[in-house]
Amino acid sequence: MTESAAPPQDSVGGEPVGRPVGHAGTRVDVTERPAWSLGAGGAAGVIALSALLVLGGVGLVVAAAAELGSPGVLITAGIVLFLVGIFLPTGVAVVNPGETLVVQFFGRYLGTVRRTGLVATVPFSTRRRVSVRVRNFETSELKVNDADGNPINIAAIVVWQVADTAKASFAVEDYDDFVVVQSESALRHVAMSHPYDDADAGEESLRGATELVSAEIAAEVAERVVVAGVEVIEARISNLAYAPEIAQAMLQRQQAGAIIAARSRIVEGAVSMVEDALSRLEADDIVTLDDERRATMVSNLLVVLCGDSRVTPVVNTGSLYR
C-alpha cells in the first residue's frame, strides 16, 4: 500500500495557489493481494498445536512446583509455552461464503483471505470482514430537469458488488455510502442529458430508449465508484415521470398528439376508401360523373367517414342535378 504525493501548486505573482480541482493531499493507493493463510486442515493443526503448548506449559509449571528440576527454568519455559499456546489461535477464524477477511498487522495491509471455512492466518493480526455478495439498492427519487428543461422525477436500481476489498477498505471512508452518493450523482447527470420524450433526430429520450439510458447510467456509476474497488453489474430505471407541477400540461400535450395521430390515420383510410369507391364505379360503368359531381361525392364520403357524429342521409328523389 502506497500513498501518492500531493500535486504541485501553481503560483500567481510569486504566491502559491492551490489547485481548485483534484487531490490536494495524499491518496491511498492500494490493490488487493492474497494474504498468507492455511485451510481447514492447517487451522485445525494450529488449534491442536496450541492445545499441546498450553498443556505443556501447565505441565512444566506443575513440575517446577513439585521440584522435579530447576524451578526457575521450568517456570519460565512453562509460562512461555502457555502464552504462545494462548495467542497462537488468534490467527484462526471462520470465513462464511460470500465473505472475505482483510488482514492487517499493526496497521500494515498484509492481504485478503478469500477461502471459506476454518482458516488460519498471521497471529496477532487484525481482520476486517468485507462482504463480496451482490447487493442492490434503489436511489431516492430525484427531481431534475431533462435536456429540454422540463422537471421530472426519476429513480434507479443499482446492482453492485465489491471487487477489490483493499480499495473498499482503505481507499474511501465508507464504500456503502460512497456508492449511494455517486449513483445518485450519475443518475442526475444522465437524466439531464436526455429529453423525457419527443427526442430530435439523433437523440434518445428517457422514455423511448430505456435500455440505452440504463446502460449509460451503469457505465457512469461504474466509472465513478471504481476508486472504491466496486463493480456495477447493472442499473435500471425504476421510476420515471413528469414532476407534479407540469404533469397535467404534459398529459394534455400527449393527448393532443394521440388525437392528431388518430385523425391522420382516419383521414388516410378515408381517402383510400373514397379512391377505391370511385375507381369501382368507373370500372364497372355504374355511373358517369363529371368533375363537379365527382367533387361533391368525394366531399360527402369524406364527411361520412371522417365525422365524429352519426350522419343522417338525405335521399334525393329528383334529378342528380337538381
KEZA-955729 format. One record per residue (C-alpha): y negated, x, z; residue number from 1. Coordinates in Angstrom, 1 decimal. Layout:
// residues N
<site><v>Y</v><u>X</u><w>Z</w><num>NUM</num></site>
...
//
This chain:
// residues 322
<site><v>0.0</v><u>0.0</u><w>0.0</w><num>1</num></site>
<site><v>-3.4</v><u>1.5</u><w>-1.0</w><num>2</num></site>
<site><v>-7.0</v><u>0.4</u><w>-0.8</w><num>3</num></site>
<site><v>-9.3</v><u>0.7</u><w>-3.8</w><num>4</num></site>
<site><v>-12.7</v><u>2.3</u><w>-3.1</w><num>5</num></site>
<site><v>-15.9</v><u>0.3</u><w>-3.3</w><num>6</num></site>
<site><v>-17.6</v><u>0.3</u><w>-6.7</w><num>7</num></site>
<site><v>-20.7</v><u>2.4</u><w>-7.2</w><num>8</num></site>
<site><v>-24.1</v><u>0.9</u><w>-6.6</w><num>9</num></site>
<site><v>-26.9</v><u>0.7</u><w>-9.1</w><num>10</num></site>
<site><v>-30.3</v><u>1.9</u><w>-8.3</w><num>11</num></site>
<site><v>-33.7</v><u>0.4</u><w>-9.2</w><num>12</num></site>
<site><v>-36.7</v><u>2.6</u><w>-8.6</w><num>13</num></site>
<site><v>-34.6</v><u>5.1</u><w>-6.6</w><num>14</num></site>
<site><v>-33.4</v><u>2.4</u><w>-4.2</w><num>15</num></site>
<site><v>-29.7</v><u>1.4</u><w>-4.2</w><num>16</num></site>
<site><v>-28.9</v><u>-2.2</u><w>-5.2</w><num>17</num></site>
<site><v>-25.5</v><u>-3.7</u><w>-4.6</w><num>18</num></site>
<site><v>-23.7</v><u>-5.3</u><w>-7.5</w><num>19</num></site>
<site><v>-24.1</v><u>-9.1</u><w>-7.4</w><num>20</num></site>
<site><v>-20.6</v><u>-9.8</u><w>-8.8</w><num>21</num></site>
<site><v>-17.3</v><u>-8.1</u><w>-8.0</w><num>22</num></site>
<site><v>-15.8</v><u>-6.4</u><w>-4.9</w><num>23</num></site>
<site><v>-18.4</v><u>-4.9</u><w>-2.8</w><num>24</num></site>
<site><v>-15.9</v><u>-3.3</u><w>-0.4</w><num>25</num></site>
<site><v>-12.3</v><u>-2.2</u><w>-0.3</w><num>26</num></site>
<site><v>-9.5</v><u>-4.4</u><w>-1.6</w><num>27</num></site>
<site><v>-5.8</v><u>-4.4</u><w>-0.6</w><num>28</num></site>
<site><v>-3.7</v><u>-3.2</u><w>-3.5</w><num>29</num></site>
<site><v>0.0</v><u>-3.7</u><w>-2.6</w><num>30</num></site>
<site><v>3.1</v><u>-4.6</u><w>-4.6</w><num>31</num></site>
<site><v>6.3</v><u>-6.0</u><w>-3.2</w><num>32</num></site>
<site><v>9.2</v><u>-3.5</u><w>-2.9</w><num>33</num></site>
<site><v>12.7</v><u>-3.8</u><w>-1.3</w><num>34</num></site>
<site><v>13.0</v><u>-2.8</u><w>2.3</w><num>35</num></site>
<site><v>16.0</v><u>-1.0</u><w>3.8</w><num>36</num></site>
<site><v>18.4</v><u>-3.4</u><w>5.1</w><num>37</num></site>
<site><v>22.1</v><u>-4.0</u><w>5.9</w><num>38</num></site>
<site><v>24.1</v><u>-7.1</u><w>5.1</w><num>39</num></site>
<site><v>26.1</v><u>-9.3</u><w>7.4</w><num>40</num></site>
<site><v>28.8</v><u>-6.6</u><w>8.0</w><num>41</num></site>
<site><v>26.3</v><u>-3.9</u><w>8.8</w><num>42</num></site>
<site><v>24.3</v><u>-6.2</u><w>11.1</w><num>43</num></site>
<site><v>27.5</v><u>-7.1</u><w>12.9</w><num>44</num></site>
<site><v>28.3</v><u>-3.4</u><w>13.3</w><num>45</num></site>
<site><v>24.8</v><u>-2.8</u><w>14.7</w><num>46</num></site>
<site><v>25.3</v><u>-5.5</u><w>17.3</w><num>47</num></site>
<site><v>28.7</v><u>-4.1</u><w>18.2</w><num>48</num></site>
<site><v>27.3</v><u>-0.6</u><w>18.5</w><num>49</num></site>
<site><v>24.5</v><u>-1.9</u><w>20.7</w><num>50</num></site>
<site><v>27.0</v><u>-3.6</u><w>23.0</w><num>51</num></site>
<site><v>29.0</v><u>-0.4</u><w>23.3</w><num>52</num></site>
<site><v>25.9</v><u>1.6</u><w>24.1</w><num>53</num></site>
<site><v>24.9</v><u>-0.9</u><w>26.8</w><num>54</num></site>
<site><v>28.3</v><u>-0.8</u><w>28.3</w><num>55</num></site>
<site><v>28.4</v><u>3.0</u><w>28.1</w><num>56</num></site>
<site><v>25.1</v><u>3.3</u><w>29.8</w><num>57</num></site>
<site><v>26.1</v><u>1.0</u><w>32.5</w><num>58</num></site>
<site><v>29.4</v><u>2.9</u><w>32.9</w><num>59</num></site>
<site><v>27.5</v><u>6.2</u><w>33.3</w><num>60</num></site>
<site><v>25.2</v><u>4.8</u><w>35.9</w><num>61</num></site>
<site><v>28.2</v><u>3.5</u><w>37.8</w><num>62</num></site>
<site><v>29.9</v><u>6.9</u><w>37.5</w><num>63</num></site>
<site><v>26.8</v><u>8.6</u><w>38.9</w><num>64</num></site>
<site><v>26.8</v><u>6.1</u><w>41.8</w><num>65</num></site>
<site><v>30.4</v><u>7.0</u><w>42.5</w><num>66</num></site>
<site><v>29.5</v><u>10.7</u><w>42.4</w><num>67</num></site>
<site><v>32.1</v><u>11.5</u><w>39.7</w><num>68</num></site>
<site><v>29.8</v><u>14.2</u><w>38.2</w><num>69</num></site>
<site><v>26.2</v><u>15.4</u><w>38.2</w><num>70</num></site>
<site><v>24.4</v><u>12.2</u><w>39.3</w><num>71</num></site>
<site><v>21.0</v><u>13.2</u><w>37.7</w><num>72</num></site>
<site><v>22.5</v><u>13.9</u><w>34.2</w><num>73</num></site>
<site><v>24.7</v><u>10.8</u><w>34.3</w><num>74</num></site>
<site><v>21.9</v><u>8.5</u><w>35.3</w><num>75</num></site>
<site><v>19.6</v><u>9.9</u><w>32.7</w><num>76</num></site>
<site><v>22.2</v><u>9.6</u><w>30.0</w><num>77</num></site>
<site><v>23.1</v><u>6.1</u><w>31.1</w><num>78</num></site>
<site><v>19.5</v><u>4.9</u><w>31.0</w><num>79</num></site>
<site><v>19.0</v><u>6.4</u><w>27.5</w><num>80</num></site>
<site><v>22.2</v><u>4.8</u><w>26.2</w><num>81</num></site>
<site><v>21.2</v><u>1.5</u><w>27.8</w><num>82</num></site>
<site><v>17.7</v><u>1.5</u><w>26.3</w><num>83</num></site>
<site><v>19.0</v><u>2.4</u><w>22.9</w><num>84</num></site>
<site><v>21.6</v><u>-0.3</u><w>23.1</w><num>85</num></site>
<site><v>18.9</v><u>-2.8</u><w>24.1</w><num>86</num></site>
<site><v>16.4</v><u>-2.0</u><w>21.4</w><num>87</num></site>
<site><v>18.8</v><u>-1.3</u><w>18.5</w><num>88</num></site>
<site><v>19.3</v><u>-5.0</u><w>17.8</w><num>89</num></site>
<site><v>15.5</v><u>-5.5</u><w>17.4</w><num>90</num></site>
<site><v>16.1</v><u>-4.9</u><w>13.7</w><num>91</num></site>
<site><v>18.7</v><u>-7.7</u><w>13.3</w><num>92</num></site>
<site><v>17.5</v><u>-11.1</u><w>12.0</w><num>93</num></site>
<site><v>18.8</v><u>-14.2</u><w>10.3</w><num>94</num></site>
<site><v>17.3</v><u>-15.0</u><w>6.9</w><num>95</num></site>
<site><v>17.6</v><u>-18.5</u><w>5.6</w><num>96</num></site>
<site><v>18.0</v><u>-19.4</u><w>1.9</w><num>97</num></site>
<site><v>14.5</v><u>-19.6</u><w>0.3</w><num>98</num></site>
<site><v>13.0</v><u>-17.2</u><w>2.8</w><num>99</num></site>
<site><v>12.2</v><u>-13.5</u><w>2.9</w><num>100</num></site>
<site><v>11.3</v><u>-11.0</u><w>5.6</w><num>101</num></site>
<site><v>8.1</v><u>-8.9</u><w>5.1</w><num>102</num></site>
<site><v>8.9</v><u>-5.8</u><w>7.2</w><num>103</num></site>
<site><v>6.1</v><u>-3.7</u><w>8.9</w><num>104</num></site>
<site><v>6.5</v><u>-0.6</u><w>11.0</w><num>105</num></site>
<site><v>3.4</v><u>0.0</u><w>13.2</w><num>106</num></site>
<site><v>1.2</v><u>-1.7</u><w>10.7</w><num>107</num></site>
<site><v>2.7</v><u>0.0</u><w>7.6</w><num>108</num></site>
<site><v>4.3</v><u>-2.1</u><w>5.0</w><num>109</num></site>
<site><v>7.9</v><u>-1.0</u><w>4.5</w><num>110</num></site>
<site><v>9.2</v><u>-3.6</u><w>2.1</w><num>111</num></site>
<site><v>10.6</v><u>-7.1</u><w>1.8</w><num>112</num></site>
<site><v>14.1</v><u>-8.2</u><w>2.6</w><num>113</num></site>
<site><v>15.3</v><u>-10.9</u><w>0.2</w><num>114</num></site>
<site><v>19.0</v><u>-11.0</u><w>1.0</w><num>115</num></site>
<site><v>20.0</v><u>-14.0</u><w>3.1</w><num>116</num></site>
<site><v>22.2</v><u>-14.5</u><w>6.2</w><num>117</num></site>
<site><v>22.6</v><u>-12.0</u><w>9.0</w><num>118</num></site>
<site><v>20.7</v><u>-8.8</u><w>8.1</w><num>119</num></site>
<site><v>19.7</v><u>-5.6</u><w>9.9</w><num>120</num></site>
<site><v>16.6</v><u>-3.6</u><w>9.1</w><num>121</num></site>
<site><v>14.5</v><u>-1.0</u><w>10.7</w><num>122</num></site>
<site><v>14.5</v><u>-1.3</u><w>14.5</w><num>123</num></site>
<site><v>11.2</v><u>-1.8</u><w>16.4</w><num>124</num></site>
<site><v>9.7</v><u>-3.3</u><w>13.2</w><num>125</num></site>
<site><v>7.7</v><u>-6.5</u><w>13.0</w><num>126</num></site>
<site><v>8.8</v><u>-9.1</u><w>10.5</w><num>127</num></site>
<site><v>7.0</v><u>-12.0</u><w>8.9</w><num>128</num></site>
<site><v>8.8</v><u>-14.8</u><w>7.3</w><num>129</num></site>
<site><v>7.5</v><u>-15.8</u><w>3.8</w><num>130</num></site>
<site><v>8.9</v><u>-18.8</u><w>2.0</w><num>131</num></site>
<site><v>9.7</v><u>-18.4</u><w>-1.7</w><num>132</num></site>
<site><v>10.7</v><u>-22.1</u><w>-2.1</w><num>133</num></site>
<site><v>9.0</v><u>-24.1</u><w>-4.8</w><num>134</num></site>
<site><v>6.1</v><u>-26.1</u><w>-3.4</w><num>135</num></site>
<site><v>3.7</v><u>-28.7</u><w>-4.8</w><num>136</num></site>
<site><v>0.5</v><u>-30.4</u><w>-3.7</w><num>137</num></site>
<site><v>-2.0</v><u>-32.8</u><w>-5.1</w><num>138</num></site>
<site><v>-5.6</v><u>-31.8</u><w>-5.2</w><num>139</num></site>
<site><v>-8.2</v><u>-34.0</u><w>-3.8</w><num>140</num></site>
<site><v>-9.8</v><u>-36.5</u><w>-6.2</w><num>141</num></site>
<site><v>-12.7</v><u>-34.6</u><w>-7.7</w><num>142</num></site>
<site><v>-15.8</v><u>-36.2</u><w>-9.2</w><num>143</num></site>
<site><v>-17.0</v><u>-34.1</u><w>-12.1</w><num>144</num></site>
<site><v>-19.0</v><u>-34.6</u><w>-15.4</w><num>145</num></site>
<site><v>-17.0</v><u>-34.3</u><w>-18.6</w><num>146</num></site>
<site><v>-18.2</v><u>-32.4</u><w>-21.7</w><num>147</num></site>
<site><v>-20.3</v><u>-35.5</u><w>-22.6</w><num>148</num></site>
<site><v>-21.9</v><u>-35.7</u><w>-19.2</w><num>149</num></site>
<site><v>-20.0</v><u>-38.8</u><w>-18.1</w><num>150</num></site>
<site><v>-19.0</v><u>-38.8</u><w>-14.4</w><num>151</num></site>
<site><v>-15.2</v><u>-39.0</u><w>-14.0</w><num>152</num></site>
<site><v>-12.7</v><u>-38.9</u><w>-11.2</w><num>153</num></site>
<site><v>-9.8</v><u>-36.5</u><w>-11.7</w><num>154</num></site>
<site><v>-6.9</v><u>-35.1</u><w>-9.6</w><num>155</num></site>
<site><v>-3.9</v><u>-33.0</u><w>-10.5</w><num>156</num></site>
<site><v>-0.5</v><u>-32.0</u><w>-9.0</w><num>157</num></site>
<site><v>0.2</v><u>-28.2</u><w>-9.0</w><num>158</num></site>
<site><v>3.8</v><u>-26.8</u><w>-8.6</w><num>159</num></site>
<site><v>3.9</v><u>-23.2</u><w>-7.5</w><num>160</num></site>
<site><v>5.8</v><u>-20.6</u><w>-5.5</w><num>161</num></site>
<site><v>5.3</v><u>-17.2</u><w>-4.0</w><num>162</num></site>
<site><v>6.4</v><u>-14.4</u><w>-6.5</w><num>163</num></site>
<site><v>5.1</v><u>-11.3</u><w>-4.7</w><num>164</num></site>
<site><v>5.5</v><u>-11.6</u><w>-0.9</w><num>165</num></site>
<site><v>3.5</v><u>-8.4</u><w>-0.3</w><num>166</num></site>
<site><v>0.4</v><u>-9.7</u><w>-2.1</w><num>167</num></site>
<site><v>0.8</v><u>-13.1</u><w>-0.5</w><num>168</num></site>
<site><v>0.9</v><u>-11.5</u><w>3.0</w><num>169</num></site>
<site><v>-1.8</v><u>-8.8</u><w>2.6</w><num>170</num></site>
<site><v>-4.0</v><u>-9.4</u><w>-0.4</w><num>171</num></site>
<site><v>-5.5</v><u>-12.7</u><w>0.8</w><num>172</num></site>
<site><v>-6.3</v><u>-14.1</u><w>4.1</w><num>173</num></site>
<site><v>-4.3</v><u>-17.4</u><w>3.7</w><num>174</num></site>
<site><v>-2.4</v><u>-17.8</u><w>0.5</w><num>175</num></site>
<site><v>-1.8</v><u>-21.6</u><w>1.0</w><num>176</num></site>
<site><v>-5.5</v><u>-22.3</u><w>1.4</w><num>177</num></site>
<site><v>-6.3</v><u>-19.9</u><w>-1.4</w><num>178</num></site>
<site><v>-4.0</v><u>-21.7</u><w>-3.9</w><num>179</num></site>
<site><v>-5.6</v><u>-25.1</u><w>-3.0</w><num>180</num></site>
<site><v>-9.2</v><u>-24.0</u><w>-3.4</w><num>181</num></site>
<site><v>-8.6</v><u>-22.1</u><w>-6.6</w><num>182</num></site>
<site><v>-6.6</v><u>-25.0</u><w>-8.1</w><num>183</num></site>
<site><v>-9.4</v><u>-27.4</u><w>-7.5</w><num>184</num></site>
<site><v>-11.9</v><u>-24.9</u><w>-9.0</w><num>185</num></site>
<site><v>-9.8</v><u>-24.5</u><w>-12.1</w><num>186</num></site>
<site><v>-9.3</v><u>-28.3</u><w>-12.4</w><num>187</num></site>
<site><v>-13.1</v><u>-28.8</u><w>-12.2</w><num>188</num></site>
<site><v>-13.7</v><u>-26.2</u><w>-14.9</w><num>189</num></site>
<site><v>-11.1</v><u>-27.6</u><w>-17.3</w><num>190</num></site>
<site><v>-12.4</v><u>-31.2</u><w>-16.8</w><num>191</num></site>
<site><v>-15.9</v><u>-30.1</u><w>-17.6</w><num>192</num></site>
<site><v>-14.7</v><u>-28.5</u><w>-20.9</w><num>193</num></site>
<site><v>-13.3</v><u>-31.7</u><w>-22.5</w><num>194</num></site>
<site><v>-14.7</v><u>-35.2</u><w>-23.1</w><num>195</num></site>
<site><v>-12.9</v><u>-38.0</u><w>-21.4</w><num>196</num></site>
<site><v>-12.4</v><u>-39.9</u><w>-24.7</w><num>197</num></site>
<site><v>-13.7</v><u>-40.1</u><w>-28.3</w><num>198</num></site>
<site><v>-13.4</v><u>-36.4</u><w>-28.9</w><num>199</num></site>
<site><v>-15.1</v><u>-34.9</u><w>-32.0</w><num>200</num></site>
<site><v>-13.2</v><u>-33.2</u><w>-34.8</w><num>201</num></site>
<site><v>-11.5</v><u>-30.1</u><w>-33.5</w><num>202</num></site>
<site><v>-11.9</v><u>-31.2</u><w>-29.8</w><num>203</num></site>
<site><v>-9.2</v><u>-32.6</u><w>-27.4</w><num>204</num></site>
<site><v>-10.0</v><u>-35.4</u><w>-25.0</w><num>205</num></site>
<site><v>-8.7</v><u>-35.6</u><w>-21.4</w><num>206</num></site>
<site><v>-7.1</v><u>-38.9</u><w>-22.0</w><num>207</num></site>
<site><v>-5.8</v><u>-38.3</u><w>-25.5</w><num>208</num></site>
<site><v>-4.4</v><u>-34.8</u><w>-25.0</w><num>209</num></site>
<site><v>-2.9</v><u>-34.9</u><w>-21.6</w><num>210</num></site>
<site><v>-0.2</v><u>-32.3</u><w>-22.3</w><num>211</num></site>
<site><v>-2.6</v><u>-29.8</u><w>-23.7</w><num>212</num></site>
<site><v>-5.1</v><u>-30.3</u><w>-20.9</w><num>213</num></site>
<site><v>-2.3</v><u>-29.9</u><w>-18.3</w><num>214</num></site>
<site><v>-1.2</v><u>-26.6</u><w>-19.9</w><num>215</num></site>
<site><v>-4.8</v><u>-25.4</u><w>-19.7</w><num>216</num></site>
<site><v>-5.0</v><u>-26.3</u><w>-16.0</w><num>217</num></site>
<site><v>-1.7</v><u>-24.5</u><w>-15.3</w><num>218</num></site>
<site><v>-2.9</v><u>-21.4</u><w>-17.2</w><num>219</num></site>
<site><v>-6.2</v><u>-21.2</u><w>-15.5</w><num>220</num></site>
<site><v>-4.8</v><u>-21.8</u><w>-12.0</w><num>221</num></site>
<site><v>-2.2</v><u>-19.1</u><w>-12.6</w><num>222</num></site>
<site><v>-4.9</v><u>-16.6</u><w>-13.7</w><num>223</num></site>
<site><v>-6.9</v><u>-17.3</u><w>-10.5</w><num>224</num></site>
<site><v>-4.1</v><u>-17.1</u><w>-8.0</w><num>225</num></site>
<site><v>-2.3</v><u>-14.0</u><w>-9.4</w><num>226</num></site>
<site><v>-4.1</v><u>-11.8</u><w>-7.0</w><num>227</num></site>
<site><v>-2.3</v><u>-13.6</u><w>-4.1</w><num>228</num></site>
<site><v>1.2</v><u>-13.0</u><w>-5.7</w><num>229</num></site>
<site><v>1.6</v><u>-16.7</u><w>-6.6</w><num>230</num></site>
<site><v>3.0</v><u>-18.0</u><w>-9.8</w><num>231</num></site>
<site><v>2.3</v><u>-21.5</u><w>-11.1</w><num>232</num></site>
<site><v>5.3</v><u>-23.4</u><w>-12.6</w><num>233</num></site>
<site><v>3.3</v><u>-26.4</u><w>-13.9</w><num>234</num></site>
<site><v>0.3</v><u>-28.6</u><w>-13.4</w><num>235</num></site>
<site><v>-0.1</v><u>-32.3</u><w>-14.3</w><num>236</num></site>
<site><v>-3.0</v><u>-34.7</u><w>-14.1</w><num>237</num></site>
<site><v>-2.2</v><u>-37.3</u><w>-11.5</w><num>238</num></site>
<site><v>-5.4</v><u>-39.4</u><w>-11.7</w><num>239</num></site>
<site><v>-8.0</v><u>-39.8</u><w>-14.4</w><num>240</num></site>
<site><v>-10.6</v><u>-42.5</u><w>-14.6</w><num>241</num></site>
<site><v>-14.3</v><u>-43.0</u><w>-15.1</w><num>242</num></site>
<site><v>-16.5</v><u>-43.0</u><w>-11.9</w><num>243</num></site>
<site><v>-17.1</v><u>-46.5</u><w>-10.5</w><num>244</num></site>
<site><v>-20.8</v><u>-46.4</u><w>-11.4</w><num>245</num></site>
<site><v>-20.1</v><u>-46.3</u><w>-15.1</w><num>246</num></site>
<site><v>-16.6</v><u>-47.8</u><w>-15.3</w><num>247</num></site>
<site><v>-17.8</v><u>-51.2</u><w>-16.2</w><num>248</num></site>
<site><v>-20.1</v><u>-49.9</u><w>-19.0</w><num>249</num></site>
<site><v>-17.3</v><u>-47.7</u><w>-20.4</w><num>250</num></site>
<site><v>-14.9</v><u>-50.7</u><w>-20.3</w><num>251</num></site>
<site><v>-17.3</v><u>-52.7</u><w>-22.4</w><num>252</num></site>
<site><v>-17.5</v><u>-49.9</u><w>-24.9</w><num>253</num></site>
<site><v>-13.8</v><u>-49.7</u><w>-25.1</w><num>254</num></site>
<site><v>-13.5</v><u>-53.4</u><w>-25.6</w><num>255</num></site>
<site><v>-16.1</v><u>-53.3</u><w>-28.3</w><num>256</num></site>
<site><v>-14.2</v><u>-50.6</u><w>-30.1</w><num>257</num></site>
<site><v>-11.0</v><u>-52.6</u><w>-29.8</w><num>258</num></site>
<site><v>-12.7</v><u>-55.7</u><w>-31.3</w><num>259</num></site>
<site><v>-14.1</v><u>-53.6</u><w>-34.2</w><num>260</num></site>
<site><v>-10.7</v><u>-52.1</u><w>-34.9</w><num>261</num></site>
<site><v>-9.1</v><u>-55.6</u><w>-34.8</w><num>262</num></site>
<site><v>-11.8</v><u>-57.1</u><w>-37.1</w><num>263</num></site>
<site><v>-11.3</v><u>-54.2</u><w>-39.5</w><num>264</num></site>
<site><v>-7.5</v><u>-54.9</u><w>-39.7</w><num>265</num></site>
<site><v>-8.2</v><u>-58.7</u><w>-40.2</w><num>266</num></site>
<site><v>-10.6</v><u>-58.1</u><w>-43.0</w><num>267</num></site>
<site><v>-8.3</v><u>-55.6</u><w>-44.7</w><num>268</num></site>
<site><v>-5.4</v><u>-58.1</u><w>-44.5</w><num>269</num></site>
<site><v>-7.6</v><u>-61.0</u><w>-45.7</w><num>270</num></site>
<site><v>-8.9</v><u>-59.1</u><w>-48.7</w><num>271</num></site>
<site><v>-5.3</v><u>-58.1</u><w>-49.6</w><num>272</num></site>
<site><v>-4.2</v><u>-61.8</u><w>-49.3</w><num>273</num></site>
<site><v>-7.1</v><u>-63.0</u><w>-51.5</w><num>274</num></site>
<site><v>-6.4</v><u>-60.4</u><w>-54.1</w><num>275</num></site>
<site><v>-2.7</v><u>-61.5</u><w>-54.2</w><num>276</num></site>
<site><v>-3.6</v><u>-65.2</u><w>-54.5</w><num>277</num></site>
<site><v>-6.0</v><u>-64.7</u><w>-57.4</w><num>278</num></site>
<site><v>-3.5</v><u>-62.5</u><w>-59.2</w><num>279</num></site>
<site><v>-0.7</v><u>-65.0</u><w>-58.8</w><num>280</num></site>
<site><v>-2.9</v><u>-67.9</u><w>-60.0</w><num>281</num></site>
<site><v>-3.9</v><u>-65.9</u><w>-63.1</w><num>282</num></site>
<site><v>-0.5</v><u>-64.5</u><w>-63.8</w><num>283</num></site>
<site><v>1.2</v><u>-67.9</u><w>-63.6</w><num>284</num></site>
<site><v>-1.7</v><u>-69.5</u><w>-65.6</w><num>285</num></site>
<site><v>-2.1</v><u>-72.2</u><w>-63.0</w><num>286</num></site>
<site><v>-5.8</v><u>-72.4</u><w>-63.2</w><num>287</num></site>
<site><v>-8.6</v><u>-70.6</u><w>-65.1</w><num>288</num></site>
<site><v>-11.7</v><u>-69.8</u><w>-63.1</w><num>289</num></site>
<site><v>-15.0</v><u>-68.4</u><w>-64.2</w><num>290</num></site>
<site><v>-16.9</v><u>-65.8</u><w>-62.2</w><num>291</num></site>
<site><v>-18.8</v><u>-68.3</u><w>-60.2</w><num>292</num></site>
<site><v>-15.8</v><u>-70.3</u><w>-59.2</w><num>293</num></site>
<site><v>-13.8</v><u>-67.2</u><w>-58.5</w><num>294</num></site>
<site><v>-16.5</v><u>-66.0</u><w>-56.1</w><num>295</num></site>
<site><v>-16.5</v><u>-69.4</u><w>-54.4</w><num>296</num></site>
<site><v>-12.8</v><u>-69.3</u><w>-53.9</w><num>297</num></site>
<site><v>-12.9</v><u>-65.8</u><w>-52.6</w><num>298</num></site>
<site><v>-15.6</v><u>-66.8</u><w>-50.1</w><num>299</num></site>
<site><v>-13.7</v><u>-69.9</u><w>-49.0</w><num>300</num></site>
<site><v>-10.5</v><u>-67.9</u><w>-48.5</w><num>301</num></site>
<site><v>-12.2</v><u>-65.2</u><w>-46.5</w><num>302</num></site>
<site><v>-13.8</v><u>-67.8</u><w>-44.3</w><num>303</num></site>
<site><v>-10.5</v><u>-69.4</u><w>-43.6</w><num>304</num></site>
<site><v>-8.6</v><u>-66.1</u><w>-43.0</w><num>305</num></site>
<site><v>-11.3</v><u>-64.3</u><w>-41.0</w><num>306</num></site>
<site><v>-12.8</v><u>-67.1</u><w>-39.0</w><num>307</num></site>
<site><v>-12.3</v><u>-67.4</u><w>-35.2</w><num>308</num></site>
<site><v>-12.3</v><u>-71.2</u><w>-35.1</w><num>309</num></site>
<site><v>-10.0</v><u>-73.5</u><w>-36.9</w><num>310</num></site>
<site><v>-11.2</v><u>-74.5</u><w>-40.4</w><num>311</num></site>
<site><v>-11.5</v><u>-78.2</u><w>-41.3</w><num>312</num></site>
<site><v>-10.8</v><u>-78.5</u><w>-45.0</w><num>313</num></site>
<site><v>-12.8</v><u>-80.7</u><w>-47.4</w><num>314</num></site>
<site><v>-10.9</v><u>-82.4</u><w>-50.2</w><num>315</num></site>
<site><v>-12.8</v><u>-82.6</u><w>-53.5</w><num>316</num></site>
<site><v>-11.6</v><u>-85.7</u><w>-55.5</w><num>317</num></site>
<site><v>-14.0</v><u>-85.3</u><w>-58.3</w><num>318</num></site>
<site><v>-14.5</v><u>-82.5</u><w>-60.8</w><num>319</num></site>
<site><v>-14.4</v><u>-78.9</u><w>-59.8</w><num>320</num></site>
<site><v>-18.0</v><u>-78.5</u><w>-61.0</w><num>321</num></site>
<site><v>-19.4</v><u>-81.5</u><w>-59.1</w><num>322</num></site>
//
